Amino acid sequence: MIKITKSNQVPDILTGAKAATAKQDIANKIAAGTEIKSKNFDDSVYNGEGVKKTLLNDQKQKCAYCEVPMAGDYGAVEHYRPKTEWQEDKNDSKHNPGYYWLAYDWSNMLCSCDKCNSAARKGNLFPLRDPNTRDIPHQNIAQEVPLIINPSSEEPGNYIRFRQYMAIPVHVNGIESDKGRRTIDIFDLNGCIPTKTAGPRTDLKNLRKNTWDMAKALYESKIEQGLSKEDAIEEVKKVYAQPEKPFAGMFMHQDFWF
């Protein structure tokens, strides 16, 4: 996972009359006490022209969370704060409504692969450091401290580092980052959950390992050419730590080099 700089230019469809109508429709349902369902949202707005394309361009054509390459129709617009309902963890019941007022908000959108956004992973999960700060009735998120990294607003390397090709939570004074740990576990960033369906993220662990092995081969070739360890690592970074590269975060936030 790497820091994402989102476009300042919000796709037109999110600021137009159609989005305004969709927001008002949801607000009316909430006011009437209607239980919100996914079908109540107008997905033609957040899946509208330019939204996914702009997100993927901002994300260098990769999943916002696991960094697998995304091309064509693969992946979808993902709501960082879930719009329909939410859970603190997988054992928690589903709470309705979710962050419905952010359904068409550009700041709440990322593009993720089908695996990261699946019910087996993020789904409706949105844990907070202090669950008592959740204030959906007043549409107030100011006091929330989420335990899922938002790569469009914070630096993932402050919470997640790498031991070669395995993601690990940052430790400060011996204390593990709860945000780093929860993010790794929720998105299965070490590929521990068996994946039965095919796709770019079928075997995340081995995809990262293969990239690591290629980088290691480059490092070893530079050492053979007489470069110091530090200079050889810098040569590896020039190739693999570029934002457009798959798994660039593994090289940007690496603690255990070759």
N, C-alpha and C positions, 0 to 999 in steps of 0.2 A: 504494500500500500504506500502510495506517495501523495504528497500535497497536490491538490488540484486547484488551479486558478480558473474559476468560472467566468464566462463572458459577462461583461457589464451590460451588453445589449440583450435584453430579455426577448425571447421569441415573441413575435407580434401576437400570436394566437393566445398567449397567456395574459395579455393586457387589453384584449379587445372585448367587444360586446358579448361574444359567446361565453367567455370565461366569467364575465360579470353575471350573466344570467345563471350559469352553473353554480356560482358561489351563493347567489341569492336563493336558488332552489334548495340547496342543502341547508342554508340558514333557516328557511321556512320550515323544513322538515324537523329540524332540531327544535325550533320554537313550538311545534305542534306535538312534540314528545315522540316522534316517530323513531323506531329503532333503525339505525343506519345500516344499509347493506352496500356491498361493493357496487351493485347494479345502480345504486342511486347517484353515483358519480358519472359525469360525462367524460368518459375516457378519451373521447375524440379531441378533448382540449389538451390534456397533458401528453397524449400520444399524437398530438397534432403536428402539422407541418413545421419542420425546423427544430422541434424540441429535442428529440433523440439525436438528430444529426449534430446539433450544437453541443449537446452534452458529450457525445463521443469525440468530437473535435477537441473539446476542452480536456478530455480524459486521455487523449492520444490513442484513441481507438481501443481502449482497454477497460475492463471492469473496474469500477471505482474502488472495489474492496480487495479482490484477489489478484488483479492485474493480468488476467488471461486476455489474449487478444480477442476482440469482438468485431465481426464483419457481417455484412448483409443484414438479415432479419434477426440474427441471434441477439438475445438479451432484451431488456425492456427498461423503460423509465421506472425508477424506484423512488418511493417516498421515504426519506430518511426517518421522519416521524410518521408512523403509520396512520393512514387517513381514516380507516373504517373502525378498527378496534385495536387494542393493545394488550400486551402481557408483560409482566415483570420477568418471568422466566417460563420455561416450558411446562412447569407444574402449575402455573397460575391459570386461573380461568380467564376467558377472553372478556375484556371490558369494552363496552360500547357506550358512547361513540369514541372514536379515536380523534386524531388531530385534524378533524374534518375541514377546518378553516384554512389549512395549509395545503389542501389537495391540489390547488392550482397555483401555488406559490413557487416561483423559480428557485428560491433559496432552499426549498425542501426537496429538490429533485436531484437525483444522480442517475447514472445508467449502470445497471449491474447485470452480470451474467445470470442465467436461469438458475444456477445452483445457489449462488449467494442469496438470491431473492426467494428461494423456495421455502415451503413450510418446514422443511427439515433443518433449515438454517435460520435466517433472520425472520422470515414470515412476518408475524405481528409483534415480534419482540421489540421492546424499547425500555430497557432497565434504567433506573436512575440511582444515583448514589444515595439520595434520600427520597424514597417513594412519596413521602408526605408533601413534597414540593410540587407534585403533579397537580395542576389546576386547570383541567380541561373546561369546566363550567364557565370560567372567566377568560378562556382563551389566553392564558398567561403562562408563558414558558420562561420568563425572565429568571426565575429561581432554580430552574432545572440544571442539574449536572448529569448529562447522559453518560452511560457506561458503554456506549458504542462510539467509536471514533467517527467523526464527520470529516473526511479528507478534504472537503471543500472549505472548511473553516478552521482547521487546526492541523498541526504538523504531526503526522502519524509516528514519526521517529521519536517523539517525546514519550510514546507509550509502548511501541513495539520495536524490538531490535531483532537481529538474526544471528543464530549460531550456525554458520554456513547456510544451508538451505532450509533450516527449520526456524519458524517464527517463535520468539520468546518475549514475554512481557518485560518491560524495563523494570529494574530494581533500583530503588533509591534508599540508601542506608539500610539495605537488607529487606526493604518492604516492597513487595510486588505491586506493580500498577494494576489496580482492579479494572480500569478501563482497557488496558492492554490485554489482560487475561480474558475478559469477557468478549472483547472483539475477536480475538483468536479463536475462542471456543464457538461463538455464535456463527461465524462465517467458516468455521472448520478450515482455518488457514494452513493447517498442516496436513490436510487431506486424510483425516482419521475416519470420517464417515464413509462407508462404502457407497459408491456411485454406480447405479445400475444402468442409467441411460447414457447414451453417447453424447459427446459435445466437447467443446474446447477445454472444459474443466474436468474431464473424465477422471484424470489421475493427477491432481494438483501437485502432490508431493514429488512424483517422478518428473513432472514437467519442470519444476524448479530445480530438482537434482540434475537433470540433463543440462540445464542452463548453467548451473554451478560447475559441472564437470567441464563444459566448454571453456568457461572463464578460467578454470584452474589450468587447463592445457595452455591457454594463452599466457598465464602467469609463469608457468614453468618454462615456456619458450623464451620469455623475456629474461628470466634468471639465467638461462643458458647463454644468452647474448651478453651477459655480464652486468645487467642492471641490478641495483640493490633491491632488497625486498620492498622497500617503500616506493621506489620508482616503478617497480613491476606492478604493484597494486594500483598505482596511479594510471598506468597504461590499461589495466583491466577496467577501471572506472570510466575511462574515456570511451570505452566501447559499450559497457553493460550498464552503467549508471545514468544513461541518458533517459529523460522522461518518457520518450516514445518506445523504449525497449520493454518487452515483457519482463516482469519481475524486477524492475529497476530498483524498487525499494529494498530488495535483498542486498544490493550493492551500496545503496546510499546509507543504509542503516545497519551495516555489518560490524559485528563485534569480534568474530572469530575467523580471521582470514586463513588462507590455505595452510 
